[in-house]
Amino acid sequence: MLLRLVPEKTDIKFLAMRKVALAFSAILLVASVALFFTRGLNYGIDFKGGVNLFMHSTNGNAADITRIRTISAANVVGEVKVKEFGENTEVLISIEKQPGGSKEQNDALKTVQEALITAMPELSFQSSEVIGPQVSGELKRDGMIAITIAIIFVLIYIWFRFEWQFGLGAVVALMHDIILTVGFFSITGLEFNLSIIAALLTIVGYSLNDTVVVYDRVRENVRKFRKMSMEDMLDLSLNQTLSRTMMTSVTTLVALLALFFLGGEVLRGFTDAMIWGVLVGTYSSVFVASPMLLIFKLKRESLLMDDEKHDPTVDKSKPTPFDHFQG
């Protein structure tokens, strides 16, 4: 049924729109970078330190989040966030890092816990965690390292599987998606925590998968249509993979929308990032990754030579028209 959303045969001139699309992407990238350096991100406790307190309502009724927030905020300095954690009887109370060291953090945790149990006897303590500045700094650093390593390995993988133009094209598309996602969190002010790092790594995998499908079809079509111009070849490949791209994007979005509406506040940031990532990842596979092959001047001769070298049906004892390129 989803395949019928896109006709089996389309003839959309994607590459004819590449200048407008790339200009649009450039504007969004500049805006995202500017927002990051001027407005910054709304880092969660994972990255700036603080206290997490998990509590449970024992009477079976939904926890009164508004009252819990009011009592907690009255006993500590700075911002307090309260949200459901799993069931509506369970709450996660996040308290901003208090002035001082670990002793002050533990004191704040104990004060809030006692105040809540005194005012609301139905609440029961489950667990707690104190995230110090050193730990939060390490989490931020490790998150950036994880994303960087993922991108480097993507570049190496695509480079060895295809040609260097494909590798750079895929990395440009991935950087495009990550920067726009960071810009999205900067402009919306949504909390940026460890779950968002997980979302960014997932977006890298999703966008790469979409891009590789298109690149694989380009390589196949180079052998089938040797006289077709590279621009027409890319348009043909994009049109041939369009139904698959749309089906993957729509089914992924359906699952993410279910998480958005039913997953609760704990998953909201991750879901927001993934929905945005699917949209920009689909866009970049078509309007960023593919035009990069033209910008980096991909030559069909190099692809044909590589294919024929590994093709067992080609008689390598006879010279080919492309032998002179190997010198």
GIQUIHU-V521554 format. One record per residue. PHI is phi in degrees with one decimal (999 if undefined). PSI is psi in whole degrees, -180 to 180 (NA if undefined). BURIAL is + if it has 24 or more other ideal C-beta (glycine too) atoms within 12 Angstrom, else -. Layout:
BEGIN
phi = {PHI;PHI}
psi = {PSI;PSI}
burial = {BURIAL;BURIAL}
END
This chain:
BEGIN
phi = {999;-65.2;-62.9;-73.6;-65.0;-120.8;-56.1;-60.0;-121.6;-121.9;-137.9;-88.2;-86.5;-62.5;-68.5;-66.1;-97.8;-66.0;-66.2;-66.0;-64.6;-68.2;-64.8;-62.2;-64.1;-61.3;-62.4;-65.1;-65.6;-62.8;-63.5;-64.8;-64.6;-62.0;-64.0;-62.6;-83.6;-100.0;-92.5;75.8;-116.7;-86.5;-65.8;-82.3;-60.7;-53.2;-107.8;-122.4;85.9;151.9;-130.8;-112.6;-125.6;-105.1;-133.6;-136.9;-86.9;-85.0;-87.2;84.6;-86.7;-63.1;-66.0;-82.7;-63.5;-62.1;-67.6;-61.5;-64.2;-63.7;-66.7;-63.6;-64.3;-75.5;-114.0;-137.9;-98.6;92.9;-79.1;-127.1;-116.9;-127.3;-149.3;-65.1;-128.6;83.8;-74.5;-73.3;-90.9;-109.3;-131.5;-113.5;-107.5;-106.6;-112.8;-59.6;-53.7;-86.2;-58.6;110.8;-103.0;-65.3;-61.4;-66.4;-67.3;-66.6;-64.1;-64.0;-60.9;-66.3;-63.3;-64.8;-59.9;-66.4;-64.0;-69.5;-67.3;-67.7;-78.7;-133.5;-59.7;-72.7;-81.0;-123.5;-74.0;-108.5;-161.9;-151.9;-151.4;-111.6;-108.9;-79.4;-62.5;-67.7;-64.4;-63.8;-65.6;-66.4;-63.7;-62.9;-63.9;-64.4;-62.9;-65.6;-63.7;-60.9;-65.7;-62.9;-62.0;-60.1;-66.8;-62.3;-68.3;-62.3;-58.5;-63.7;-62.2;-66.1;-59.9;-74.7;-76.7;-118.3;-125.4;-61.8;-63.0;-65.4;-61.1;-67.1;-61.3;-66.2;-67.6;-59.8;-64.5;-65.6;-62.9;-56.5;-67.1;-67.1;-63.8;-67.5;-67.5;-62.7;-62.5;-61.6;-72.2;-69.1;-75.5;-86.3;74.6;-65.8;-64.9;-106.8;-132.6;-62.6;-64.5;-72.8;-61.0;-61.2;-64.6;-62.3;-66.1;-67.9;-62.7;-57.5;-65.2;-64.7;-62.8;-62.2;-58.7;-62.2;-67.0;-64.1;-60.0;-65.0;-62.3;-61.8;-67.2;-61.4;-63.8;-65.3;-70.4;-60.5;-75.9;-77.9;-122.8;-74.2;-101.8;-76.9;-65.2;-62.4;-63.6;-65.0;-63.4;-67.0;-60.9;-61.0;-63.3;-65.7;-67.3;-68.7;-98.5;-62.7;-63.3;-65.6;-60.7;-66.2;-61.7;-62.8;-65.1;-66.0;-65.7;-65.4;-65.4;-60.8;-64.9;-69.3;-66.1;-63.1;-65.8;-61.6;-87.8;-116.5;-81.4;84.0;-67.0;-61.7;-94.3;-61.2;-62.6;-59.5;-66.3;-57.9;-62.7;-69.9;-61.7;-62.3;-64.4;-63.4;-64.8;-72.9;-67.0;-65.8;-61.7;-69.2;-62.9;-89.7;-103.0;-120.7;-61.8;-70.1;-59.8;-61.0;-64.5;-73.4;-63.5;-86.4;57.5;-63.7;-104.9;-66.4;-60.4;-65.9;-69.8;-67.2;-63.3;-65.4;-63.2;-70.1;-66.0;-103.1;-90.7;-67.5;-83.6;-89.4;-79.1;-80.8;-78.1;-103.3;-66.1;-111.2;-61.4;-108.4;-60.2;-70.9;-77.8;-79.7;-79.4}
psi = {-42;-34;-27;-11;-26;128;150;-37;119;158;60;131;78;-44;-23;-22;8;-35;-43;-43;-44;-36;-42;-44;-40;-41;-45;-38;-45;-43;-40;-44;-43;-42;-40;-41;-21;-48;-33;-169;152;80;139;-178;-30;-35;-16;1;157;-157;135;130;123;126;162;137;117;-11;3;-10;158;140;140;91;-40;-46;-40;-42;-42;-45;-43;-46;-27;-12;1;170;139;-168;144;130;133;130;158;145;94;-110;160;-4;-9;138;149;121;115;123;128;150;129;152;136;-163;-153;-32;-43;-34;-44;-36;-42;-41;-46;-40;-47;-43;-47;-40;-40;-44;-34;-46;-29;83;-19;-14;138;137;135;-61;171;163;140;123;109;170;-34;-44;-44;-37;-39;-38;-43;-45;-46;-35;-44;-39;-41;-44;-43;-45;-41;-44;-41;-44;-32;-46;-46;-44;-50;-39;-45;-32;-37;-121;168;-30;-38;-43;-47;-38;-42;-41;-40;-43;-41;-44;-39;-47;-42;-45;-41;-34;-41;-41;-37;-43;-30;-45;-30;-22;13;150;132;108;-167;-32;-28;-35;-43;-40;-41;-42;-36;-39;-39;-47;-42;-49;-41;-43;-46;-43;-42;-37;-46;-45;-39;-42;-35;-46;-38;-44;-26;-38;-33;-38;78;-17;-3;142;155;-37;-46;-34;-43;-42;-44;-45;-42;-41;-37;-30;2;-45;-39;-43;-46;-42;-45;-45;-45;-45;-37;-42;-36;-45;-40;-36;-34;-42;-38;-44;-26;-11;-12;176;-31;-37;-1;-45;-46;-44;-43;-47;-41;-40;-48;-41;-39;-42;-50;-30;-40;-43;-45;-31;-33;-48;-4;-56;-44;-48;-26;-30;-35;-41;-39;7;57;132;130;-27;-40;-36;-40;-40;-43;-42;-46;-29;-33;3;116;-15;-9;130;103;-5;-16;143;148;162;-14;10;-34;-13;-17;-15;NA}
burial = {-;-;-;-;-;-;-;-;-;-;-;+;-;+;+;-;-;+;-;-;+;+;-;-;+;-;-;+;+;-;-;+;-;-;+;+;-;-;-;-;+;+;+;+;+;+;+;+;+;+;+;+;+;+;+;+;+;-;-;-;-;-;+;+;+;-;-;+;+;-;+;+;+;-;+;+;-;-;-;+;+;+;+;+;+;-;-;-;+;+;+;+;+;+;+;+;+;+;-;-;-;-;-;+;+;-;-;+;+;-;+;+;+;-;+;+;-;-;-;+;-;-;+;-;-;-;-;+;-;+;+;+;+;-;-;+;-;-;+;+;-;-;+;-;-;-;+;-;-;+;+;-;-;+;+;-;+;+;-;-;-;+;+;-;+;+;+;+;+;+;+;+;+;+;+;+;+;+;+;+;+;+;+;+;+;+;-;-;-;+;+;+;+;+;+;+;+;+;+;+;+;+;+;+;+;+;+;+;+;+;+;+;+;+;+;+;+;+;+;-;+;+;+;-;-;-;-;-;-;+;+;-;+;+;+;+;+;+;+;+;+;+;+;+;+;+;-;+;+;-;-;+;+;-;-;+;-;-;+;-;-;-;+;-;+;+;+;+;+;+;+;+;+;+;+;+;+;+;+;+;+;+;+;+;+;+;+;+;+;+;+;+;+;+;-;-;-;+;-;+;-;+;+;+;+;+;+;+;-;-;-;-;-;-;-;-;-;-;-;-;-;-;-;-;-;-;-}
END
